[in-house]
């Protein structure tokens, strides 16, 4: 049984009920990367959000076909390959391998299909031929083919722009044999070795936009459910996709359009020129992948996000709090008796329902995480409450539910003890303290308490607290954890 889901479609600008073309199944196409350079955390933004959307759709009972392409034919690829004195396809293969390694490290599942432009040339040429037959496109003497923008009365419906106000804004170089400067390239005359193919109009390669129209059609058909990508793709890329697809196929292209927001670092666009670009590989050397997932998912997918200096530190500490809570609950759960009931106020059914309520309203991960944070706080109150059979069974129920819900976000799936140790190793340098220093201060405090110098003992405890370390005195001795202020 599937749950009703509402989303805000860029096309209508309204909140709409998601009604699949095929009952119980959703087809999604999301624009992927151009394979001229390694993944950075901006690329990861879209990948994480659409991985979450895919996971929630499945959790809500839907089957999903998820398609994310690789643009492995492009001007930037050709230029970068020439600079490195390798073929464009060699560069693309290298970057695709690197990208798939990065996505696996980030915890993103492989799409159902990952088509490449270079492997879709026959279908692209066929679609261009259809557009010419339909008088929606025209070839030039130079061997290029252009789409006639002004012949399409609906052009601009996604970006809410009027043709009269448009500038081309495409990757094309304006050429003299275009009928109109607004027309965009479907096929570009080119003889670059390794990046050009035979066509009815001479050797060349696809324009930027036609590739997605052809590849989505191969795997999802003429019309499919959801098309997604970054907000920066609304115009011209997605606008042009709609125009050429609907002109060729004579039917609606995608029913719903969703766009993830844009990323800035300290209110600056991320780029190599400003020196603030963070590759995913460099990020993962310093932080666990779940830190980036949490940093993004605590925002709504359509929000523009600005990462500040302490963003990852805060996400890191919160993740430590999550795993610490889970570890404590698992210890209590070991004593669970299946016949014991659940303590009042800890209904896991309500947790699940609140999760669905948030996520079924335009995949609101920010609200869902906010609710889960409240449940984590309640779980910590349970941990410190009096022992009882119901407490232990409640802990067991909470562990299962937290894991189930956080799985949608690609989080809290690892063994807590192992992950906490990894987090601890990474966080302590941020607090400017080592485990040896902590152990020494705990030892000094123990001696002070033995000597009945309780004032010194309290002073040492407070000293650790000021540095972000919380002590816990148990019958088995004193343990410590990294403080997290909810």
C-alpha positions in Angstrom: 0.0 0.0 0.0 1.4 3.4 -1.0 1.0 6.7 1.0 -0.2 9.9 -0.7 2.7 12.3 -1.3 2.5 16.0 -2.2 5.2 18.0 -3.8 5.7 21.5 -5.1 6.3 21.3 -8.8 8.4 24.0 -10.4 6.2 23.7 -13.5 3.0 24.7 -11.8 4.5 26.5 -8.9 1.8 24.7 -6.8 1.7 22.0 -4.2 0.3 18.9 -6.1 -0.7 15.4 -5.2 1.8 13.0 -6.8 -0.2 10.7 -9.1 2.0 8.2 -10.8 1.6 7.4 -14.5 1.9 3.7 -13.5 0.1 2.9 -10.3 2.5 2.3 -7.4 5.6 3.1 -9.5 7.5 6.4 -10.0 10.0 7.2 -12.8 12.6 9.8 -11.9 15.2 11.5 -14.1 17.8 13.7 -12.5 20.5 15.5 -14.5 24.0 14.2 -13.6 27.5 15.7 -13.9 29.6 16.7 -16.8 32.6 14.5 -16.7 35.5 16.9 -16.9 36.4 17.2 -13.2 36.0 15.4 -9.9 32.9 15.6 -7.7 32.8 18.5 -5.2 30.3 19.0 -2.3 28.1 21.1 -4.6 27.5 18.1 -6.8 26.9 16.0 -3.6 24.0 18.3 -2.7 21.8 17.2 -5.5 23.0 13.6 -5.2 22.1 13.4 -1.5 18.7 15.0 -1.9 17.6 12.8 -4.8 19.0 9.7 -3.0 16.8 10.7 0.0 13.7 11.3 -2.3 14.2 7.9 -3.9 14.6 6.2 -0.5 11.5 7.9 0.9 9.4 7.0 -2.1 10.3 3.3 -1.5 9.6 3.6 2.2 6.2 5.0 1.3 5.5 1.9 -0.7 6.4 2.9 -4.3 8.6 1.1 -6.8 11.1 3.5 -8.3 13.1 3.7 -11.5 15.8 6.3 -10.9 17.8 7.5 -13.9 20.9 9.9 -13.5 23.0 10.5 -16.6 26.6 11.3 -17.3 27.3 14.1 -19.8 30.5 12.6 -21.2 30.6 14.7 -24.4 31.0 18.5 -23.9 33.2 21.5 -24.7 34.7 21.5 -21.3 35.7 17.8 -21.6 37.3 18.4 -24.9 39.3 21.4 -23.6 40.4 19.6 -20.4 41.4 16.4 -22.4 43.5 18.5 -24.8 45.2 20.2 -21.9 46.1 16.8 -20.5 46.9 15.3 -23.9 44.5 12.4 -23.6 41.3 11.6 -25.5 38.0 13.0 -24.4 36.7 9.5 -23.7 39.7 8.7 -21.6 39.1 11.7 -19.4 35.4 10.8 -19.1 36.1 7.2 -18.1 38.5 8.5 -15.4 36.0 11.0 -14.0 33.1 8.5 -14.2 35.1 6.0 -12.2 36.0 8.7 -9.7 32.4 9.9 -9.4 31.1 6.4 -8.7 33.7 5.9 -6.1 32.7 9.2 -4.5 29.0 8.4 -4.6 29.6 5.0 -2.9 31.7 6.7 -0.2 28.8 9.2 0.3 26.4 6.3 0.8 24.3 7.1 -2.3 23.0 4.1 -4.1 23.7 3.5 -7.8 20.8 4.7 -10.0 18.7 2.2 -11.8 20.3 3.4 -15.0 23.3 5.7 -15.6 23.2 6.5 -19.3 26.0 8.3 -21.1 25.7 10.6 -24.0 28.4 8.7 -26.0 26.3 5.5 -25.7 23.0 7.2 -26.8 24.0 8.7 -30.1 21.6 6.8 -32.3 18.6 7.8 -30.2 19.8 11.4 -30.1 20.1 11.5 -33.9 16.7 9.9 -34.3 15.1 12.5 -32.1 16.8 15.4 -34.0 15.6 13.9 -37.3 12.0 13.8 -35.9 12.3 17.5 -34.9 13.4 18.4 -38.4 10.5 16.4 -39.9 8.1 18.3 -37.5 9.5 21.6 -38.7 10.6 22.3 -35.1 14.3 22.3 -36.1 16.4 23.0 -39.1 19.9 22.0 -40.4 22.4 24.6 -41.6 24.9 24.4 -44.4 27.7 24.2 -41.8 26.3 20.9 -40.5 24.6 22.2 -37.3 21.0 21.7 -36.4 19.0 24.2 -34.4 15.7 24.2 -32.6 13.2 26.9 -33.5 12.4 28.6 -30.2 9.8 31.0 -31.5 7.6 28.4 -33.2 6.8 26.9 -29.7 4.0 29.0 -28.1 4.6 27.3 -24.7 8.4 28.0 -24.6 9.2 29.5 -21.2 6.5 27.8 -19.2 8.9 26.2 -16.7 11.0 29.3 -16.0 8.0 31.7 -16.4 9.9 33.7 -19.1 8.5 35.3 -22.2 10.2 34.7 -25.5 10.4 38.4 -26.2 12.5 38.9 -23.0 14.9 36.0 -23.5 18.5 35.9 -24.3 19.9 32.6 -25.5 21.9 31.9 -22.3 23.1 28.6 -23.8 26.5 27.1 -24.2 26.3 27.6 -27.9 28.4 30.1 -29.8 26.0 32.3 -31.8 26.5 31.6 -35.5 25.5 33.6 -38.6 23.5 30.8 -40.1 21.0 30.6 -37.2 17.6 31.8 -38.1 17.3 33.4 -34.7 19.7 34.1 -31.9 17.3 32.4 -29.5 17.5 29.1 -31.3 19.6 26.5 -29.6 21.8 23.7 -30.9 20.6 20.2 -31.2 23.6 19.0 -33.2 27.0 20.7 -33.5 29.3 20.2 -36.5 32.6 18.9 -35.1 35.4 16.6 -36.1 37.2 16.3 -32.8 38.7 12.8 -32.6 36.9 10.7 -30.0 34.1 13.2 -29.5 32.3 13.3 -32.9 30.0 10.9 -34.8 28.6 10.5 -38.3 25.2 12.0 -38.8 22.8 12.9 -41.7 24.2 16.5 -41.4 27.9 15.5 -41.3 30.3 14.7 -38.5 29.4 16.3 -35.1 28.2 15.8 -31.6 25.0 16.5 -29.6 24.0 19.9 -28.2 23.8 20.1 -24.5 20.0 19.8 -24.0 19.0 17.0 -26.5 21.0 14.4 -24.6 18.7 14.3 -21.6 15.5 14.3 -23.8 16.9 11.2 -25.6 18.2 9.4 -22.5 15.1 9.9 -20.4 13.0 8.6 -23.3 15.2 5.4 -23.6 14.7 4.5 -19.9 11.4 6.1 -18.9 9.4 6.6 -22.1 8.0 9.7 -23.8 6.3 10.9 -20.5 7.5 10.1 -17.0 6.7 11.2 -13.5 9.5 13.4 -12.0 12.3 15.3 -13.6 14.8 16.9 -11.2 18.1 18.8 -11.0 19.6 21.8 -9.5 17.9 25.2 -9.5 20.5 26.5 -11.9 19.3 24.1 -14.6 15.7 25.5 -14.8 16.8 27.8 -17.6 18.0 27.2 -20.2 18.6 23.4 -19.9 15.3 22.1 -18.5 13.3 24.7 -20.5 14.9 23.5 -23.7 14.4 19.8 -22.7 10.7 20.4 -22.4 10.5 22.2 -25.7 12.3 19.7 -27.8 10.8 16.6 -26.1 7.2 17.8 -26.5 7.9 19.0 -30.1 9.3 15.5 -31.0 7.0 13.3 -29.0 3.8 15.3 -29.2 3.0 14.7 -25.6 3.8 16.0 -22.1 7.4 15.4 -21.1 7.5 15.2 -17.3 4.5 15.6 -15.0 6.4 17.1 -12.1 9.6 19.1 -11.8 11.6 19.5 -8.6 14.8 21.5 -8.2 17.3 21.4 -5.4 18.7 24.7 -4.1 22.1 26.2 -4.6 25.1 26.1 -2.3 27.4 28.9 -1.2 30.3 28.9 1.2 30.5 31.9 3.5 28.0 33.6 1.2 30.2 33.1 -1.8 29.6 30.8 -4.8 31.9 27.8 -4.6 34.5 27.9 -7.4 38.2 27.2 -7.9 38.8 30.9 -8.7 37.7 31.9 -5.2 39.6 29.0 -3.6 36.6 27.7 -1.7 35.8 24.7 -3.8 35.8 21.5 -1.7 36.2 18.2 -3.6 34.3 15.3 -2.1 37.5 13.3 -1.8 39.1 16.1 0.3 35.9 16.4 2.4 35.8 12.7 3.2 39.4 12.7 4.3 38.4 15.0 7.2 34.7 14.1 7.9 32.5 11.0 7.7 30.0 11.0 4.9 27.1 11.2 7.2 28.3 14.7 8.3 27.6 16.0 4.8 24.3 14.2 4.6 23.2 15.7 7.9 24.4 19.2 6.9 22.3 19.0 3.8 19.2 17.1 5.0 18.6 19.5 7.9 17.5 21.9 5.2 14.6 21.4 2.8 15.8 20.2 -0.6 14.6 23.4 -2.4 16.4 25.7 0.0 19.5 27.6 -0.9 22.2 26.7 1.6 25.1 28.7 2.9 27.8 26.7 4.7 29.6 28.6 7.5 32.9 27.9 9.1 31.4 25.8 11.8 28.7 24.0 9.8 30.5 20.7 9.6 31.7 20.8 13.2 28.1 21.3 14.4 26.8 18.5 12.2 29.7 16.3 13.4 28.8 16.9 17.1 25.1 16.3 16.4 26.0 13.0 14.7 28.0 12.0 17.7 24.9 12.8 19.9 22.8 10.6 17.7 25.2 7.6 17.8 25.8 8.0 21.5 22.1 7.9 22.1 21.7 4.8 19.9 24.6 3.1 21.7 23.1 3.7 25.1 19.7 2.5 23.9 21.2 -0.7 22.5 22.8 -1.5 25.9 19.4 -1.1 27.5 17.7 -3.2 24.8 19.9 -6.2 25.6 17.8 -6.6 28.7 14.5 -6.3 26.9 11.6 -8.7 27.7 9.2 -9.0 24.8 6.3 -9.3 27.3 7.0 -5.9 28.7 5.0 -2.9 27.5 6.1 0.5 26.1 6.4 3.3 28.6 3.8 6.1 28.1 5.0 8.9 25.8 7.2 6.7 23.8 4.9 5.6 21.0 7.1 4.5 18.0 3.9 4.3 15.9 3.5 8.0 16.5 7.2 8.6 15.5 6.7 6.8 12.2 3.4 8.7 11.5 5.1 12.1 12.2 7.9 11.1 10.0 5.5 10.3 7.1 3.6 13.5 7.8 6.7 15.6 7.2 8.2 13.6 4.4 5.0 13.2 2.4 4.7 17.0 2.3 7.3 17.8 -0.4 10.0 15.5 1.1 10.5 17.9 4.1 13.6 16.3 5.6 14.2 19.5 7.7 10.9 19.0 9.6 11.4 15.2 9.8 14.8 15.7 11.4 13.5 18.3 13.8 10.9 15.8 15.0 13.6 13.1 15.3 15.7 15.5 17.4 12.9 15.8 19.8 12.6 12.0 20.0 16.3 11.8 20.6 16.0 14.1 23.6 13.1 12.0 25.0 15.2 8.9 24.5 18.0 10.4 26.6 15.5 11.1 29.3 14.6 7.4 29.1 18.2 6.4 29.4 18.6 8.2 32.7 15.3 7.1 34.1 14.8 4.4 36.7 15.3 0.8 35.6 12.3 -1.3 34.7 11.2 -4.0 32.3 9.2 -1.5 30.3 12.2 0.8 30.0 14.3 -1.9 28.5 11.6 -2.9 26.0 11.0 0.7 25.1 14.7 1.1 24.4 14.5 -1.9 22.0 11.6 -0.4 20.2 13.3 3.0 19.9 16.5 1.4 18.5 14.5 -0.3 15.7 12.5 2.8 14.9 15.4 5.2 14.8 17.3 2.9 12.5 14.3 2.4 10.3 13.6 6.1 9.9 17.2 7.3 9.6 17.8 4.7 6.9 15.8 7.0 4.6 18.4 9.6 5.2 21.3 7.2 4.8 22.3 7.6 8.4 22.7 5.7 11.7 23.1 2.3 10.0 26.6 1.6 11.3 27.5 -0.2 14.6 27.5 2.6 17.2 30.6 1.6 19.1 32.8 1.5 15.9 31.3 4.7 14.5 31.6 6.6 17.8 35.3 5.7 18.0 35.8 7.1 14.5 33.8 10.3 15.4 35.7 10.6 18.7 39.1 10.5 16.9 37.9 13.2 14.5 36.1 15.4 17.0 38.8 15.6 19.8 41.2 17.6 17.7 38.4 20.1 17.2 38.2 20.4 21.0 42.0 20.7 21.3 42.2 17.7 23.7 43.5 14.1 23.5 42.2 10.9 25.0 45.4 10.7 27.1 44.7 14.2 28.5 41.2 13.2 29.3 42.3 9.9 31.0 44.9 11.8 33.0 42.4 14.4 34.3 39.9 11.6 35.2 42.7 9.8 37.1 43.6 13.1 38.9 39.9 13.6 39.8 39.6 10.0 41.1 42.6 10.6 43.3 41.2 13.9 44.6 37.9 12.2 45.5 39.8 9.4 47.2 41.6 12.2 49.2 38.2 13.7 49.9 39.3 16.9 48.1 35.9 17.2 46.5 36.5 20.9 45.5 39.4 19.8 43.4 37.4 16.9 42.0 34.6 19.3 40.9 37.2 21.7 39.5 38.7 19.0 37.3 35.2 17.9 36.2 34.3 21.5 35.3 37.6 21.9 33.4 36.7 18.9 31.2 33.2 20.2 30.7 34.6 23.6 29.5 36.5 21.7 26.9 33.4 19.8 25.7 33.8 16.5 27.7 31.1 15.3 30.0 31.9 12.8 32.8 29.5 10.1 34.0 30.1 8.3 37.3 28.9 4.7 37.3 29.3 1.7 39.6 31.9 0.4 37.1 33.9 3.7 37.3 33.9 7.0 35.5 33.3 7.2 31.8 33.2 10.2 29.5 31.5 11.4 26.3 31.6 14.4 24.1 29.0 17.0 25.2 26.3 17.9 22.8 23.9 20.7 23.7 20.5 20.0 22.1 
